[in-house]
Amino acid sequence: MRRTPSSTYRLQLHSGFTFTDALAVAGYISSLGVSHVYSSPSLQTVAGSSHGYDVADFKAINQELGGTRAQEAFLSRLRECELGQILDIVPNHMSLAQNNPYWRDVLENGPESRYANYFDMDWITGEDRMRNKVLLPLLGDQYGSVLKSGAIKIIRTATRFEVAFNDLHLPVSPHSMSPILTASAEALSSETLAFLADSVADLPLPQSDAEQAQRKTQRNREVLLSLLTRYLAERPDALDAIDDAIAIVNRDVDALDKFLQQQHYRLAYWKAANQDLGYRRFFDVNSLIGVRVDKQEVFADTHELILNWLQTGIIEGVRVDHADGLRDPQQYFDRLRENAPDAWVVAEKILARNECLRESWPVAGTTGYDFLNMVNGLMISPQGLIELDGLYEKALGGPVDYPSLVHDSKIAVTAEGLGSDVNWLTSIFVEICENDRDHRDHTRAEIRHAIREVAACFSVYRTYVSPERDELTDLDAAVIHNAVEVASQYRTDIDHELFAFIEDVLLLRKRGDLESEFLLRFQQFTGPVMAKGFEDTSLYRYNRMIGVNEVGSNPFNPAVSIDEFHRFNEQAQQHHPEGMVTLTTHDTKRGEDVRARLAVITEMPQVFGEAVIRWFTLNSMYRKDGWPDPNTEYLYYQVLVGSWPLSVDRALLYMEKATREAKQQTSWTQNNMRFENQLREFIRLTLDDGNFVAEVEAFAGLVNPSGRINSLSQTLLKCTVPGVPDLYQGSELWDHRLVDPDNRGPVDFDQRRDLLKEMEHLNVDQVMEQMDSGMPKLWTIQRALRVRRRYSECFGAAGAYTPLEAHGDKDSHVIGFLRGNRVATVVPRLSLEIAEGWGNTSITLPNGKWHNALTDDPVKSGDVKLADLFSRFPATLLTREG
């Protein structure tokens, strides 16, 4: 029988943590009180994948995880432990790896491939040189230079011919084999081989729009290749002749170039991808190609294994990765629900502040970033943020224009990493304008600039207008209109009529096949612009208080009031009571306890400011040529405070990633090695300076107690608000890991298992004595999950969420609510400001006999003093008997 999870535990599977390793920790996860293991993608990936999102074969289980037999053993162990499984799936894209059978067939046969329509590719538009070809930006230098170096060769393995470049082997077009087979036939005087060479040469050229011709060509090609394989098996001397012919071509640069020009792909310098790529990617990752799951046959084929698991109950639910990348998310989720009506489905959908998940999507909810940012904001002092503004300006030598910073970051990624996507959209819109006499004089250049500007001005990740269903919500209309208006104000040099025309197309006022194609592709484009421009650029540039720089956040105005937090949860209970809630994921910018500790800085901005100014002065001797720049150095100090103790290696890895993502001093594609070397030297020298290290350690020790209280508060909130709480692997103890790959490292499950076992014989006071080990957090999680399962009627769709009222001088420092009528959560916030005590502050509990599940103390109803409630443990979880 399928169950909706009461809680999930995320496991990151890879070659270093396989099904067998996951099997070994299932008992621990069950003892923690979790109901479902939630694992990263487990389908076959590119070799060496550390995350599973680069799927190469939708119909095979990842061999590096142990394959089918290991998966069966893992699932058997889950059943023994009464654990269900939730699986992360990746419908939007797949890897262009050598073990991707769909992709190899496309490279070999071009538009005639049976899988040509599986991928989101443009075979016919653009320049003539790329017609019926796909650009492969794999070379480290210009094509001609690499070709002359001898790095590209034709090779034969048994009866298979390939183009080899380094460790990469690419299939060859049957047409291109004809000259080699002809030369071999002449050397052998073989009429059979000559016939096969002529027949291969006579195969029709691609006609991507003629389905019947495609099927005929596919049949003829397969028969000919089968005959060739049989002939070569019977004539070993033919293989020698072919090898001789291949060697001649490999020695002749012109002949080799001619051979390569006959392929359905064009090898190119990797930098060409920014502007000339002919396929949709996952963001700007060239090795991940978009999949057309909007087509029924593609959906059915790529989901065959997943749907079988859902229908047979092998897995009980899925997390759908990158829902905004799909051409039509509504259609996708409807199909998924139709095929798996009972499955628990959550969508990885990043919601902007005050944006709601689409009610029409048949999903349980999001993966929890909206909750994460609500809790982040709840722990922040608004007044402290204002004071940090002044400190940040002082550190940088001037004010920061945050809206312009975000806008400019998004514009930059549309010009560089996402340039190919802009060019694709531009080509479509140029044709739209050509077909409209009122707009045909708009130039390609101004169309391109206008498209970039409108996308950069979107306030949300994307809209969901559907030409096919004639679907346009008021929210989508408002978002589009606002984006166009703001864009036209940024670019007054572009004809306002062009912006108005773009708006007409996006709002379905101007219709047609091209208009629909532009609209759908534009909606797939704005998400990557937000992800790469905001998440992966702005959040590394705007460093006023990095604890609030998170996916889906608003770093400029992050603070959340208690009333807003309650409204958020009331809406969640009403609309998505079984969605996922989380504090840490594999994609968060830093661990939950890093953020909890950094939040304390907003309560003591003056003290932090004095420390930072002192550190700038103390470390000035290690700065060289003005590097690191003030913004990078200011980031560095916050990273140290938030994640201390931090090793040199972890600091180096994080700061390299942060500065490359910021794209101000260096970047992934254009490494400024002088800057990076100086930054590395600065980090090594400062972390080798005993005085500086002592100061950082002292400051981290100053904020750590309140940071831990924040952590326990947010942990209990996660476990008891509307939704399904998710634990990221290892985060049940203090979690001071940073962005990936730091947060994907090995987890010491033996330590956690031992602490859990030890905890069974301890009382709350003894648990609190082990604060440094993280046991109080583990205690909170296990006790809260037990309450969720024991009082299940108070949670989920059948439950209720009711705020509790606090009274007294410190009433703004406490959050309390009821779940159903038998469970109450009460936690502190801004705990540094209540270090001197709660005074007369109390909270009102309904009549009844209450029991504190975290201390095992009885609690009276009515007005309860918070000083008494928090006397033994910093957070409170109450249950009412009867």
ZAMARGU-4260 file (C-alpha; in steps of 0.2 Angstrom, whole numbers, plus 5000, padded with zeros to 4 digits):
<rodrens>
0) 5000/5000/5000 | 5007/5017/4995 | 5010/5030/5009 | 5012/5048/5009 | 5029/5051/5018
5) 5028/5058/5035 | 5046/5063/5033 | 5061/5060/5021 | 5080/5057/5022 | 5090/5063/5007
10) 5104/5051/5001 | 5117/5056/4988 | 5121/5041/4978 | 5137/5040/4968 | 5151/5028/4965
15) 5158/5032/4982 | 5141/5029/4991 | 5132/5015/4982 | 5116/5005/4985 | 5126/4994/4996
20) 5132/5008/5006 | 5114/5015/5007 | 5108/4998/5012 | 5119/4999/5027 | 5112/5015/5034
25) 5093/5010/5032 | 5092/5004/5049 | 5099/5020/5056 | 5087/5031/5046 | 5072/5020/5052
30) 5078/5022/5070 | 5078/5041/5067 | 5059/5040/5064 | 5060/5044/5045 | 5047/5036/5034
35) 5055/5037/5017 | 5072/5037/5010 | 5073/5050/4996 | 5088/5046/4985 | 5096/5056/4971
40) 5094/5050/4953 | 5099/5031/4951 | 5097/5029/4932 | 5113/5026/4922 | 5123/5042/4921
45) 5139/5048/4913 | 5154/5038/4920 | 5160/5046/4937 | 5145/5057/4940 | 5144/5063/4958
50) 5126/5068/4958 | 5116/5058/4946 | 5108/5073/4936 | 5118/5068/4920 | 5107/5053/4915
55) 5113/5044/4900 | 5101/5030/4899 | 5083/5031/4905 | 5081/5012/4904 | 5096/5006/4914
60) 5101/5007/4932 | 5117/5015/4936 | 5131/5002/4936 | 5142/5013/4947 | 5129/5011/4961
65) 5129/4993/4959 | 5116/4990/4945 | 5100/4980/4946 | 5105/4967/4959 | 5112/4980/4971
70) 5096/4990/4969 | 5085/4975/4973 | 5095/4971/4989 | 5093/4990/4994 | 5075/4990/4991
75) 5073/4973/5001 | 5082/4981/5016 | 5071/4996/5015 | 5055/4985/5016 | 5063/4976/5031
80) 5065/4993/5039 | 5047/4998/5034 | 5055/5012/5024 | 5047/5018/5008 | 5057/5026/4994
85) 5056/5043/4985 | 5066/5045/4969 | 5073/5060/4961 | 5070/5060/4943 | 5077/5071/4928
90) 5064/5073/4914 | 5071/5089/4907 | 5088/5084/4900 | 5101/5070/4898 | 5119/5069/4896
95) 5128/5069/4879 | 5139/5055/4885 | 5146/5041/4875 | 5135/5028/4884 | 5119/5038/4879
100) 5111/5026/4865 | 5099/5040/4859 | 5112/5053/4857 | 5124/5041/4848 | 5111/5036/4836
105) 5107/5055/4832 | 5126/5059/4830 | 5127/5044/4818 | 5111/5047/4808 | 5107/5065/4810
110) 5089/5070/4807 | 5085/5053/4800 | 5088/5045/4817 | 5074/5037/4825 | 5078/5048/4841
115) 5080/5064/4832 | 5064/5071/4839 | 5069/5066/4857 | 5080/5081/4859 | 5076/5099/4859
120) 5087/5103/4843 | 5086/5115/4829 | 5091/5106/4813 | 5086/5118/4799 | 5087/5136/4805
125) 5102/5146/4807 | 5117/5146/4795 | 5118/5135/4780 | 5135/5127/4786 | 5125/5120/4801
130) 5110/5114/4792 | 5106/5096/4797 | 5121/5096/4809 | 5124/5098/4828 | 5138/5108/4835
135) 5149/5099/4847 | 5160/5112/4856 | 5172/5100/4863 | 5189/5106/4857 | 5202/5115/4867
140) 5207/5126/4852 | 5202/5131/4835 | 5196/5116/4824 | 5210/5118/4811 | 5224/5119/4824
145) 5217/5103/4833 | 5215/5094/4816 | 5233/5098/4811 | 5240/5092/4828 | 5234/5074/4824
150) 5223/5074/4840 | 5207/5069/4829 | 5208/5052/4820 | 5196/5039/4813 | 5197/5022/4822
155) 5190/5005/4820 | 5184/4994/4834 | 5179/4977/4827 | 5166/4982/4813 | 5162/4999/4821
160) 5170/5015/4814 | 5172/5030/4825 | 5180/5047/4826 | 5192/5048/4841 | 5197/5064/4850
165) 5206/5061/4867 | 5195/5049/4876 | 5180/5053/4866 | 5173/5041/4853 | 5160/5048/4841
170) 5150/5037/4829 | 5151/5041/4810 | 5138/5043/4797 | 5135/5028/4785 | 5137/5040/4770
175) 5155/5045/4776 | 5161/5027/4776 | 5158/5025/4757 | 5176/5032/4751 | 5185/5021/4764
180) 5175/5005/4759 | 5177/5009/4740 | 5196/5011/4743 | 5196/4994/4752 | 5185/4986/4739
185) 5198/4991/4725 | 5212/4984/4736 | 5203/4968/4738 | 5195/4967/4721 | 5179/4964/4730
190) 5163/4966/4721 | 5153/4963/4737 | 5162/4977/4746 | 5161/4989/4731 | 5142/4986/4731
195) 5140/4989/4749 | 5151/5005/4747 | 5140/5011/4733 | 5124/5007/4742 | 5129/5016/4758
200) 5133/5032/4747 | 5116/5031/4739 | 5106/5032/4755 | 5095/5047/4754 | 5101/5063/4762
205) 5092/5069/4778 | 5074/5075/4776 | 5069/5079/4793 | 5051/5083/4789 | 5047/5067/4779
210) 5042/5054/4792 | 5039/5040/4779 | 5056/5044/4770 | 5064/5043/4787 | 5057/5026/4791
215) 5063/5019/4774 | 5080/5026/4776 | 5082/5019/4793 | 5077/5002/4787 | 5089/5002/4772
220) 5103/5009/4783 | 5101/4995/4796 | 5100/4981/4783 | 5116/4988/4774 | 5126/4989/4790
225) 5120/4972/4795 | 5127/4965/4778 | 5143/4975/4780 | 5146/4967/4798 | 5142/4950/4791
230) 5154/4952/4776 | 5168/4959/4788 | 5166/4944/4799 | 5168/4932/4785 | 5183/4942/4777
235) 5197/4946/4790 | 5208/4952/4776 | 5194/4965/4772 | 5198/4973/4790 | 5216/4974/4786
240) 5212/4983/4769 | 5200/4995/4778 | 5213/4999/4792 | 5225/5004/4778 | 5212/5015/4770
245) 5209/5023/4787 | 5227/5026/4790 | 5229/5035/4773 | 5215/5047/4777 | 5222/5050/4795
250) 5239/5055/4787 | 5230/5067/4775 | 5223/5083/4784 | 5213/5088/4769 | 5205/5070/4767
255) 5202/5069/4786 | 5193/5086/4786 | 5183/5081/4771 | 5178/5065/4780 | 5173/5075/4796
260) 5163/5087/4785 | 5152/5073/4780 | 5146/5069/4798 | 5130/5075/4806 | 5140/5085/4819
265) 5153/5098/4818 | 5168/5098/4830 | 5171/5115/4837 | 5181/5125/4849 | 5172/5125/4866
270) 5170/5144/4866 | 5158/5142/4851 | 5145/5136/4862 | 5141/5153/4869 | 5133/5159/4853
275) 5131/5145/4840 | 5124/5130/4849 | 5109/5122/4841 | 5101/5113/4855 | 5093/5118/4872
280) 5104/5114/4887 | 5101/5113/4905 | 5106/5131/4909 | 5123/5134/4901 | 5130/5116/4903
285) 5135/5111/4885 | 5135/5092/4890 | 5117/5092/4895 | 5104/5092/4881 | 5085/5096/4883
290) 5073/5082/4880 | 5056/5084/4872 | 5045/5075/4885 | 5031/5086/4879 | 5029/5073/4865
295) 5019/5058/4870 | 5031/5045/4863 | 5046/5053/4871 | 5038/5054/4888 | 5032/5036/4887
300) 5050/5029/4881 | 5060/5040/4894 | 5048/5036/4908 | 5045/5017/4905 | 5056/5012/4920
305) 5051/5025/4932 | 5032/5023/4928 | 5034/5004/4931 | 5042/5007/4948 | 5028/5019/4953
310) 5014/5008/4947 | 5021/4992/4956 | 5025/5002/4972 | 5044/4999/4971 | 5045/5018/4973
315) 5031/5028/4981 | 5034/5045/4974 | 5046/5056/4964 | 5054/5073/4966 | 5054/5081/4948
320) 5070/5090/4945 | 5069/5107/4936 | 5051/5108/4932 | 5053/5125/4925 | 5064/5118/4911
325) 5049/5108/4904 | 5041/5115/4888 | 5024/5113/4897 | 5025/5108/4915 | 5006/5107/4917
330) 5005/5094/4903 | 5020/5085/4910 | 5012/5083/4928 | 4995/5079/4921 | 5003/5064/4911
335) 5013/5059/4926 | 4998/5059/4937 | 4988/5050/4924 | 5001/5036/4924 | 5004/5036/4943
340) 4988/5042/4951 | 4993/5038/4969 | 5011/5043/4969 | 5018/5057/4980 | 5025/5070/4968
345) 5034/5086/4972 | 5041/5098/4960 | 5057/5107/4961 | 5049/5124/4958 | 5058/5140/4965
350) 5045/5152/4970 | 5049/5171/4971 | 5043/5180/4987 | 5024/5180/4987 | 5023/5169/4972
355) 5011/5154/4974 | 5013/5136/4966 | 5001/5134/4952 | 4985/5126/4959 | 4982/5117/4943
360) 4997/5106/4945 | 4993/5089/4952 | 5007/5089/4964 | 5009/5088/4983 | 5019/5104/4983
365) 5037/5111/4980 | 5053/5104/4987 | 5054/5117/5001 | 5065/5132/4996 | 5050/5143/5000
370) 5049/5137/5017 | 5068/5138/5019 | 5068/5157/5015 | 5054/5160/5026 | 5063/5153/5041
375) 5079/5162/5035 | 5070/5178/5036 | 5062/5174/5053 | 5079/5173/5061 | 5085/5190/5054
380) 5084/5206/5064 | 5078/5220/5052 | 5086/5234/5061 | 5102/5224/5061 | 5102/5222/5042
385) 5100/5241/5041 | 5116/5243/5051 | 5125/5230/5040 | 5121/5241/5025 | 5132/5254/5032
390) 5146/5242/5036 | 5145/5235/5019 | 5146/5252/5011 | 5161/5256/5022 | 5170/5240/5017
395) 5167/5243/4999 | 5170/5261/4999 | 5152/5266/4993 | 5134/5260/4991 | 5128/5245/4982
400) 5113/5247/4970 | 5106/5230/4972 | 5092/5231/4959 | 5105/5236/4946 | 5117/5223/4952
405) 5104/5209/4949 | 5099/5217/4932 | 5117/5218/4926 | 5121/5201/4931 | 5106/5194/4921
410) 5110/5204/4906 | 5128/5198/4907 | 5123/5179/4906 | 5112/5182/4892 | 5126/5189/4882
415) 5139/5176/4886 | 5134/5159/4893 | 5116/5159/4887 | 5120/5168/4870 | 5115/5153/4860
420) 5098/5153/4867 | 5096/5171/4864 | 5101/5169/4845 | 5089/5155/4844 | 5075/5166/4850
425) 5081/5180/4840 | 5080/5170/4824 | 5062/5165/4827 | 5057/5183/4831 | 5065/5190/4816
430) 5054/5178/4805 | 5039/5184/4815 | 5043/5202/4811 | 5046/5198/4793 | 5029/5191/4792
435) 5021/5207/4799 | 5022/5223/4789 | 5021/5234/4804 | 5037/5226/4812 | 5048/5219/4798
440) 5060/5233/4798 | 5066/5229/4816 | 5084/5224/4815 | 5091/5207/4821 | 5102/5217/4833
445) 5088/5227/4841 | 5077/5211/4842 | 5091/5202/4851 | 5094/5216/4864 | 5075/5218/4867
450) 5074/5199/4870 | 5088/5200/4882 | 5081/5215/4891 | 5064/5208/4894 | 5071/5191/4900
455) 5082/5200/4912 | 5067/5210/4919 | 5057/5195/4924 | 5053/5196/4943 | 5049/5177/4943
460) 5058/5162/4936 | 5045/5160/4922 | 5027/5161/4916 | 5016/5147/4910 | 5005/5154/4896
465) 4999/5140/4885 | 4994/5144/4867 | 4987/5126/4865 | 4975/5127/4880 | 4972/5146/4877
470) 4978/5148/4895 | 4984/5165/4902 | 4982/5169/4921 | 4981/5186/4928 | 4997/5183/4937
475) 5006/5179/4921 | 4999/5194/4912 | 5005/5205/4926 | 5022/5198/4926 | 5025/5199/4907
480) 5018/5217/4907 | 5029/5223/4921 | 5044/5215/4913 | 5041/5223/4896 | 5038/5240/4904
485) 5054/5239/4915 | 5064/5233/4900 | 5058/5248/4889 | 5064/5260/4903 | 5081/5252/4903
490) 5083/5252/4884 | 5075/5269/4878 | 5086/5267/4863 | 5076/5253/4857 | 5059/5257/4848
495) 5045/5255/4861 | 5034/5247/4848 | 5046/5232/4847 | 5044/5229/4866 | 5025/5231/4863
500) 5025/5218/4849 | 5035/5206/4860 | 5022/5208/4874 | 5008/5205/4861 | 5016/5188/4857
505) 5019/5183/4875 | 5001/5188/4880 | 4993/5178/4865 | 4987/5194/4857 | 4997/5190/4841
510) 4996/5171/4836 | 5003/5159/4824 | 5014/5144/4824 | 5030/5154/4825 | 5022/5165/4839
515) 5018/5150/4849 | 5035/5142/4847 | 5043/5159/4852 | 5032/5160/4867 | 5035/5142/4873
520) 5054/5144/4871 | 5055/5161/4879 | 5046/5153/4894 | 5060/5140/4895 | 5073/5153/4894
525) 5069/5165/4908 | 5072/5152/4921 | 5090/5149/4916 | 5092/5168/4915 | 5086/5169/4933
530) 5096/5154/4939 | 5113/5159/4931 | 5111/5178/4933 | 5103/5179/4950 | 5107/5162/4959
535) 5124/5159/4952 | 5130/5177/4950 | 5121/5190/4960 | 5121/5179/4976 | 5140/5179/4975
540) 5141/5197/4971 | 5130/5205/4984 | 5138/5200/5001 | 5130/5212/5014 | 5124/5196/5024
545) 5127/5180/5014 | 5117/5170/5026 | 5101/5176/5017 | 5109/5173/4999 | 5099/5157/4995
550) 5090/5150/4980 | 5073/5159/4979 | 5078/5172/4991 | 5077/5191/4991 | 5094/5196/4999
555) 5089/5214/4998 | 5074/5213/5009 | 5074/5195/5017 | 5066/5199/5034 | 5050/5189/5038
560) 5038/5194/5052 | 5030/5182/5064 | 5013/5186/5056 | 5020/5183/5038 | 5027/5167/5044
565) 5010/5161/5051 | 5001/5167/5035 | 5013/5157/5024 | 5010/5141/5035 | 4991/5144/5034
570) 4992/5145/5015 | 5003/5129/5015 | 4990/5120/5026 | 4976/5125/5015 | 4984/5122/4998
575) 4999/5110/4999 | 4999/5102/5016 | 5009/5087/5010 | 5023/5097/5000 | 5041/5095/5005
580) 5049/5107/5018 | 5068/5108/5020 | 5082/5118/5027 | 5097/5110/5017 | 5097/5102/5000
585) 5111/5097/4988 | 5109/5114/4979 | 5109/5126/4994 | 5122/5139/4995 | 5127/5134/5012
590) 5122/5122/5026 | 5107/5126/5037 | 5118/5129/5053 | 5129/5141/5044 | 5114/5151/5040
595) 5108/5149/5058 | 5124/5156/5065 | 5126/5170/5052 | 5109/5176/5057 | 5116/5181/5074
600) 5127/5194/5066 | 5111/5204/5062 | 5108/5205/5081 | 5126/5211/5084 | 5130/5222/5069
605) 5141/5234/5078 | 5152/5220/5086 | 5153/5211/5069 | 5158/5228/5061 | 5172/5231/5073
610) 5179/5214/5071 | 5178/5215/5052 | 5187/5232/5051 | 5200/5225/5063 | 5202/5210/5051
615) 5204/5221/5036 | 5218/5230/5045 | 5226/5215/5052 | 5227/5206/5036 | 5232/5221/5025
620) 5250/5214/5025 | 5244/5199/5015 | 5235/5209/5002 | 5244/5211/4986 | 5241/5223/4971
625) 5224/5226/4979 | 5219/5208/4979 | 5208/5201/4986 | 5196/5215/4982 | 5186/5222/4997
630) 5170/5213/4992 | 5179/5196/4991 | 5187/5199/5007 | 5171/5204/5016 | 5163/5187/5009
635) 5178/5177/5016 | 5176/5184/5034 | 5158/5179/5034 | 5162/5162/5027 | 5174/5159/5041
640) 5162/5164/5054 | 5148/5154/5048 | 5157/5138/5045 | 5171/5138/5058 | 5181/5128/5060
645) 5186/5128/5041 | 5201/5120/5035 | 5212/5128/5022 | 5207/5116/5008 | 5189/5119/5011
650) 5191/5138/5011 | 5201/5137/4995 | 5189/5127/4986 | 5174/5137/4992 | 5182/5154/4988
655) 5187/5148/4971 | 5170/5143/4967 | 5162/5159/4974 | 5174/5171/4965 | 5172/5162/4948
660) 5153/5162/4950 | 5153/5181/4954 | 5162/5183/4937 | 5170/5200/4943 | 5188/5196/4946
665) 5188/5179/4937 | 5176/5166/4930 | 5175/5148/4925 | 5178/5152/4907 | 5191/5165/4909
670) 5202/5161/4924 | 5211/5176/4930 | 5226/5166/4937 | 5235/5181/4945 | 5219/5185/4955
675) 5216/5167/4960 | 5234/5164/4965 | 5234/5179/4976 | 5218/5174/4984 | 5224/5157/4987
680) 5240/5164/4995 | 5229/5177/5005 | 5219/5162/5012 | 5234/5152/5016 | 5243/5166/5025
685) 5228/5172/5035 | 5224/5154/5041 | 5242/5152/5046 | 5241/5168/5056 | 5239/5163/5074
690) 5232/5180/5080 | 5219/5181/5066 | 5214/5163/5068 | 5212/5166/5087 | 5200/5181/5083
695) 5190/5171/5071 | 5188/5157/5083 | 5183/5169/5097 | 5170/5178/5087 | 5163/5161/5080
700) 5162/5156/5099 | 5153/5172/5103 | 5139/5169/5090 | 5139/5150/5091 | 5127/5148/5106
705) 5114/5159/5099 | 5117/5150/5082 | 5113/5133/5089 | 5097/5140/5097 | 5092/5146/5080
710) 5096/5129/5073 | 5085/5120/5085 | 5071/5132/5082 | 5071/5130/5063 | 5074/5111/5065
715) 5058/5110/5076 | 5048/5121/5064 | 5053/5111/5049 | 5047/5095/5058 | 5030/5102/5063
720) 5024/5115/5050 | 5012/5110/5036 | 5022/5098/5024 | 5034/5084/5024 | 5050/5087/5033
725) 5066/5082/5023 | 5083/5079/5031 | 5098/5081/5020 | 5111/5068/5023 | 5121/5072/5039
730) 5112/5087/5044 | 5104/5079/5059 | 5120/5085/5068 | 5127/5103/5067 | 5129/5106/5048
735) 5142/5119/5044 | 5145/5113/5026 | 5145/5125/5011 | 5139/5124/4993 | 5143/5108/4983
740) 5154/5099/4982 | 5157/5103/5000 | 5140/5097/5005 | 5141/5081/4995 | 5156/5074/5005
745) 5155/5058/5015 | 5144/5057/5030 | 5150/5049/5046 | 5135/5037/5049 | 5144/5027/5062
750) 5145/5043/5073 | 5127/5047/5071 | 5122/5029/5074 | 5132/5028/5090 | 5125/5045/5096
755) 5107/5039/5093 | 5110/5023/5102 | 5118/5032/5117 | 5103/5045/5117 | 5091/5031/5121
760) 5097/5030/5139 | 5099/5049/5142 | 5087/5062/5149 | 5086/5080/5142 | 5099/5087/5154
765) 5112/5074/5149 | 5108/5077/5131 | 5111/5096/5133 | 5128/5092/5141 | 5133/5085/5124
770) 5129/5101/5114 | 5146/5101/5105 | 5142/5084/5097 | 5126/5090/5090 | 5116/5078/5100
775) 5102/5091/5105 | 5098/5093/5086 | 5097/5074/5084 | 5086/5073/5100 | 5075/5086/5093
780) 5073/5077/5076 | 5070/5060/5083 | 5057/5066/5096 | 5048/5077/5083 | 5047/5063/5070
785) 5040/5052/5083 | 5026/5065/5088 | 5022/5066/5069 | 5019/5048/5067 | 5010/5046/5084
790) 4999/5061/5081 | 4997/5059/5062 | 4980/5065/5062 | 4986/5082/5067 | 4998/5083/5052
795) 4995/5081/5033 | 4979/5086/5024 | 4968/5081/5039 | 4977/5092/5051 | 4976/5111/5055
800) 4987/5125/5058 | 4983/5138/5072 | 4995/5152/5078 | 4997/5153/5097 | 4996/5170/5105
805) 5011/5177/5115 | 5011/5191/5128 | 5024/5202/5136 | 5039/5212/5133 | 5048/5199/5123
810) 5032/5192/5113 | 5041/5196/5096 | 5054/5184/5101 | 5043/5168/5101 | 5034/5158/5087
815) 5020/5146/5093 | 5007/5136/5084 | 4995/5122/5086 | 4994/5107/5074 | 4977/5099/5075
820) 4971/5101/5093 | 4984/5090/5101 | 5002/5096/5096 | 5010/5113/5100 | 5026/5120/5094
825) 5035/5135/5103 | 5052/5141/5098 | 5062/5157/5101 | 5069/5168/5088 | 5082/5182/5089
830) 5089/5173/5104 | 5104/5185/5107 | 5092/5198/5112 | 5084/5187/5125 | 5100/5182/5133
835) 5095/5191/5149 | 5079/5182/5151 | 5061/5181/5145 | 5054/5192/5159 | 5035/5192/5160
840) 5033/5185/5142 | 5021/5170/5141 | 5011/5160/5128 | 4993/5154/5130 | 4990/5135/5128
845) 4972/5128/5126 | 4965/5119/5141 | 4971/5101/5143 | 4985/5091/5150 | 5000/5095/5140
850) 5017/5085/5140 | 5034/5092/5134 | 5040/5079/5121 | 5058/5086/5122 | 5060/5086/5141
855) 5047/5074/5147 | 5040/5087/5158 | 5021/5090/5161 | 5015/5108/5156 | 4999/5116/5163
860) 4987/5125/5151 | 4983/5143/5150 | 4996/5157/5151 | 5013/5148/5152 | 5029/5158/5156
865) 5042/5156/5143 | 5056/5156/5156 | 5048/5140/5163 | 5045/5132/5145 | 5063/5135/5139
870) 5071/5131/5156 | 5078/5114/5151 | 5078/5115/5132 | 5079/5129/5120 | 5063/5123/5110
875) 5047/5116/5115 | 5036/5102/5107 | 5020/5099/5117 | 5007/5085/5115 | 4990/5085/5123
880) 4982/5069/5130 | 4964/5064/5128
</rodrens>
